[in-house]
Amino acid sequence: MTGRDRPNVVVLCLDTVRKDVYDRYATRLRELAAVRFEGMRALAGWSVPSHAGMLTGSVPSETGVHARQRRFDPIDVDDTWIAPLSRAGYESVCVTSNIYASPVFGFDRFFDRTVPISPSRRLPAGMDVQQHISDRSTDGVEAYADFVRQALAHEHPLQSLCNGVLLKLDDVSRKLPIEKPTDFGGRAIARTLEREVTEPDGPVLAFANFMDAHGPHTPFRGLDDSIHGVSAGFHSSSFRDSDVNAAEGLGEFESDVERVRGLYAATVDYLDRVVADLVTALAAGDDRESILIVTADHGENLGYESDGYLMNHMSSLSEGLLHVPFDVVATGDGVLEPGNRGPVDVNGLSSHADLGDVIRSLASGDPFDPFAFERERARAEIVGSGSGIPEGGDESYWDRGQRVVYRRDRKYYRDRLGTEAVYDVSGPPSKQTERPEETVPEGLFESAFGEWVTDDDHGERAFAENVDAASRARLEDLGYL
């Protein structure tokens, strides 16, 4: 296949979207899909190690990227699926609203170009308003005047001013009982991605991260309120996930957790509309076929019994986190054999460890056999909490290393403290049922926890000291600090 004929390949990471909620609310994408991998598992339970795994197909103890080392420096570009496609003539681009998957942590070096988008930089050509706020030395009216001066002096003054207005509107909505006027970057990412994919003459390999389903959660313009039913003034920062995680069951937090579940579901429905519109735009805006892989770096714990009554994605390898969507959507007919319009459902176990091989197969132009990526075995791994440890909590517990191995319908678990468990994962998506009468087979876990799970100078407390003030503010808003 010549460069002229090669399809664009677009990996869409719907950050923090779990499989069961996706199946129920991403109805448009489910219908558009040519292939649906129903048993896809992530390689880790939160953003940093999961993104490293998506790039390399490896777990944290192999990539060297985890809670103790949150930069992507240990990964060689040639060890990713991006490098061989770049050598084959693909331009690579990353459009991201995840600060971890951004230049701040070295994620940009894997791509020819990276476009970060954040609440303070909706229009990427304009200035980053949060960076200005962190660097400013003035307050009050003078601070606003200083921003206007800098915005007007910027290469793109109108976009810079718009970024400031949009950020201020979001700030006002957070202080008043009114609906947030903007999403968390989803529409801006889709617009930018459309341009970045359709404008080049040759084939494009794109990676995009949508953070809308990641906390914090609050009603915003565009959500279907018939799904969430939450008052405009609610914001998930009104309680701390770590307090829920430290409690026995949901208790006093049950009503707040129910609100978060509703907003989370409505956000997945919103992302479904945004991405379906993107598919339509790519089909209309480019003669070249685009093949989109819709997946997630990990899912989310929503306080269900199967989640261990946990919230967010700290210190866990639950099915709510590891069972993720993986749908292949194409703007043309190049994914399946001629005459087979799909969808083809791959119901067996599969893993992000094979993401690179899936991409290379789709880009090759050869017949795509999705069943070649079914597995007898898969694994996942984390070390460290990934976010704040509950106040007064046992640090050795929340910061422990954890591993799982899947064998068909069984999930085997072991942590660094010596705890083992066996789960049946043959039931509904994102659910696991413990089988206390079963034991972990001897020799299933290939190695003991090693030096990579110990504290060192690059620990998660130290990493925060090495990022700028604007990045710290973003990480705090996302609940990582």
N, C-alpha and C positions, 0 to 999 in steps of 0.2 A: 504494500500500500504506500503510495507517495504522500509527501507532506500535504499536498493539495487535498487528498482524500481522507486524511486522518481526522477522526472526530475530536472535538473538544471533550475533555474529561473534567468534570466539576465535582469535587467532593464537598458536600454540604454537611457540616457538623452542627446539628441542632443541639447546642450545649445543654446538658442536664435533662434531656428528654428520655423518659423511660418507655419501655416497649408497650405496656398495657394501655397507658394513656394515649400514646401515639396511635395505636390500633383503633381506639375508639373515636378519636377526634381529628386525626389527619386523614379524613375520608377521601379528599381529593387526590392526595398523593398516592394513597393506597390504590385508587382506581386507575391512576395514570401509570403505575409501575408496570414494567415489563417482567421484572423478576423481584421476588420478595423473599429475603432470607429471614425465616421466622425464628431461627434459633441462634441468632448472632450474639456473641458475648464480647464485651470490652476486655482489655488487658489489665485495667486498673479501675479504681473507683472514684477518681477525681481528676481535675483538668491536667495538671502537670505530668504525672506519669502516664495518663491515658493518651495525651497528645504525643508524647515520646513513643508510646507503643504504636499509635496509628502510623507514625512516620517510618518505623523500623520493623514492626511485627514482633517486638521483643518486650519482655517484662522489665520492671524497674531495676532489678538486680543485675540485668544485662546491659541496659542503656546507661545506667549511672545517673538517671534523672528521677528524682523523687522528692519527698518532703525535706530531706537534708541537703539536696542540691537541686534548686528549682530553675536554674538556668539550663539551656539546652546545649551548652558548650561540649559536654562529653560525646555528643553524637557527631560522627563524621558524615558530611553531606553525601558521600558516596555510599553510605550504608542505608540510605533512604530510597524509596521508590521514585523520588523526584529526579534523581541524578540520571538514571538510564533514559528516561523520557526526555530530559533536557538534551542529552547527547543525540537523541533521535529527532531533534528539531522542534520540540515543544517549548513554548514560552511558559514560564511558571509564575503564578501570581497568588498572593494570599490577601484576602480581604477579611478583617477580623475585628470583633469587638471584645474579644477576650484578652485582657492585659497580659496573661501568661503567654498566650500564643501571639506575641507581639515583639517589636524590637526591644522592649524593656528587658526581656529575658532571653534575647538572642534567637527567637524563633524566625526572624526575618531572613537569616543568612541561608536558609534552605531554598529561597525563592528568588527569581529575577527581580521582582518588585513586591512590596508589601504595602497595603493601604490600611492603616489602623483607623477604626471608627469608635468613638466613645460618646457618652452623654455630653461632653464638653467640646466635641468635634464631630457633629453630625455631617457637616459638609467637609470632606477631607481636604479640600483645597485651602480651606480657611485655617486660621490659627487655632491652637488648642487653648481654650479659655481656662481650663483648670490649671494648665501650666502657668498661664499669666497670673492667676489668683495665687498660686503657691509662691511665685517669685516677687509679688508686688510688695512695696514698702509703704503704701498709702492705704487710707481707709475712707469710708464715707463717700461723699460726692467726688472728692479728688480721685478715689479709686475708679469710679465710673468714667471720669474724664480721662484718666490715664489709659483705661481699656480702649475707649473710643479712639484716642490718639494712636495707640499701637495698631488697632484694627485698620484704621485708615491708611497707616503706613505699610501695611502688609501687602504682599504681592496680589492677594485676592481680598480686597477690603469688604466687599459686599458679603461674601461667604463668611468672613470673620465676624462681621457684625451680626449676621444671622445666627452663628454659633452662640454668641453671647446672649441674644434674645431667647433662643430656645432653652439654653441652660437656666436662665433666670425664670422662665415660665415653669420649668420643671421644679425649681426651688420653691416658687410661690405655691404651686399645687401641693407640695409636700407639707407646707405649713398651714394650709387651709383645707377644709373638707370638700375639695373639688377634685374631679377626675384629672389625672395626669394627661397633659395635652399631647404628648408624644410617646411612642413606644421606646424600647430599650435599644434601638439601633437597627431593627430588622429591615424596615423599608429602605433605609439608607444603604445597608449592605447589599440588598437586592439590586438597587439602582446602580451602585458602583460595580457590582459583579457583572451586570448586564453589559456595561460599557467596557469593562476590562476583558470580557470574553469575546465580544463581537467586533471590536475595533481592529485588533491585529489581523494581518493577512494570513498568518499561519495558524496551526493548531495551538490551543491553549490548555494548559493543565492548571486548574484553579482549586484552591482550598479556601473555604469560607467558614467562619465561626459566627453563629447567631446566638447571642446571649440572652434573648428575651425570656426564656423559660427559667433561667437562673435567678435566684433571689437577688435582691429583695423583690417582694411582690406587692403590687398596688394596682387598683383599677386604672387603666389608661385608655385613651381614645382609640377606638378600633376593636376593642374586645367585645364579644357577644355577652352582654350582661344577663341574658337568659341562661347562660351556662354557669356563670360564677355567682350572681346574686349578692354581690358584696357592695356595701356602701362606699361612696366615693372617697370618704375620709380614711378608710382603712389602709394601713401600711404595716408590712410584716416586721418592721423594726420595732413595733410596739411590744414585742416579746423577743427573747433570745432563744434561738434553736438549741444552744448548748444547755439552757435550763430545761427544755423539754427532754433532751437526751439524758440528763442527769436524773430525771424523775422516774418513778416506776409507773409506766403507762402514761397516758396523756393527761389525766387528772384535770387540773384547772385550765390547761391549755387546749382542751378539746375543741372549743368553739373557734379559737384562733387557727388551729390546725385545719379545721374544716374550711375556713375562709381561704387559707393558702391553697388547699386542694382545688377549690373552685377556680381561683385565679390561675393556677397552674394549668388546669384543663382548658380554660378559655384561651390561655396564651398558646397552647399547642394548636388549638383550632385557628388562632390568628396566624401562626407560623405556617400552617397548612395553606392558608389563603395566599400569604406572601410568596411562598415558594412555588405554588401552582401558577401564580401570575408570572413569576420569573421564567418558568418553563415556557409559557406562552410567548413571553417577550423574546426569549432566545430563539424559539422556532421562527418567529417573524423577523427577527433582526439579523439573521445570519444564514447563508446558504449551507454552511457547514453544519453537520449534525453535532448536537451536544448530548453527551451521555452524563447524567447526573446520578451520583450515589448519595442518597439521603440517609444519614446515620447520626449517631451521637457519640461523644467521647465517653459518656457514662450517663446513667439515669439519675434518679433522685429518690431518696427516702422521704416518704410522706406520712410517717407516723403510723403505718398499718402494722398489724401484728407480725406479718411476714417480714416487715422491715425492722423488726426488733423494737418497735415504737420509737425509732429514731427519725430525726428530721435532717435534712440536707444530705451531704455526702462525706461527712467526716468519719474516719475510723471504722469503715464498714466495707464488706464485700458482699452485700445482700444482692438478691436477684433484682430488687428495685434499682440497684446501681449497675449491675453487670449485664442484664438482659436489655439490649438496645435495638432500635429499628435499623434496618439495612435494606432499603428499597432502591432498585435501579430503574431510573426513568430516562427515556430517550425522546428527543425531538424528531427522530426519524425512525427507520426500520432496521437499524444496524445491530441491535442487541441479540435478537432471536433469529432462528431460521426463518426464511421467507414463508409467509403464510401463517406463522404462529404469532399472534398479537399479544399473547399472555393474558393475564399475568401467570407466570410460572412460580409456584411456591416451593421453596426449598425448606423442608420441615425439619431436617436433621440439625445437629449441632454444627455451628460455624463460629469463626473467631476473627477478630480484627488482626490477628497474626497473619492472615491471608489477604489483607486489604491491598498490599502492593501487587500481589499476583493477580487479584481481580482487576485492578486498574490496568496493568500491563496487558492482560487478556482482552479487555474491552478496547484498549487503544490499538491493538494489533490489527484489527480488521478480520481476524480469523473467527470462525464460528465460536460463540461463547457457550460453554457448558457449565451452567451454574452448579450442577450436582458434583462437579469435580472438587468443589470447595466444602463439601460436607466432611466432617471430622469425626473420628472415634474419640478424640480427646482434645481438651482445651484447658487453658490455665489463666489465672489472673493473680495479681500480687500488689500489695501496698506496704509502705512503711510510714509511720507517722500519721498524725490526725489530719493534716491538710488544712485545718482551721483551728479556731480557738478551743482549747480544752475547757470543759465545764469548770466553773469556779469551785475550788475545793476538791476537784476530781483526782483520781489516781492517775498520775501522769504516765506511769509504766503501762497502764491498761490502755488509755486513749492513744498513746504514742506507739503501740506495739506493732511489730511486723505481722502481716497476715497473708496467707496464700490459699488458693483453692485450685483444685483440679477437677475438671468435668470428665466423666465417662458416660456417654450417652445420656440416660435420664437420671444420673446420680451426680451430685456435687459433693466433693470431699474437701473439708476445711481443716486448716491447722494454723495456729498463731504462735508467736514467739514465746508466749507464756505456757505453752504446752497443751492448750485447749484443742480438742479435736471434735468434729461433728460430721454427720452424713445427712444430706438433704435429698429429697425426691424433688426434681424439677420438671417432672413430666406433666404437671398440671397447667393452670392458666398462666399467661405471660407474667413475668416479673414476680412470681410467687415461688416460695420454697417451703417444703414441709419436712421438718426434722424427723429422722428415723433413728431414735436412740438405741434401737436394738441392733443396728448395724455398726460396723467399725471400719475405720480407714485401713485399706489393704497395706500390708507391709511393703515398704520400699516405693510407695506411690510418689512421695515427695522426694525428688532426686537429691536434694542437698539440704543441709541445715541452714538456719539463718546465720549469715556471716557478718563481716565487719561493716557492710553497707547499712545495717540497721542500727549502728551505734551513733551516739552523739559525737560531733566534731565541730571544728570551727566554721563549717558551712551549714550548721543546723538551721532549723526553721526560724529560730529567734534572730539569728545573725543575718539571715538573708534580707530581712526588712530594712536593715540599716544601710543596705547597698542599693536601694532604689530611691528615686527622687520623691519630693513631697507630693507632687501630683499623682504619681503612681501609688504611693502609700494611701492617699485619700480614696483612690479607686478600689484598692484592695480592701480597705476598711468597709467601704460601702457594700462590697460583695460578700463580706463576712469572713475574709481570710485573715484578718488581723484583729 
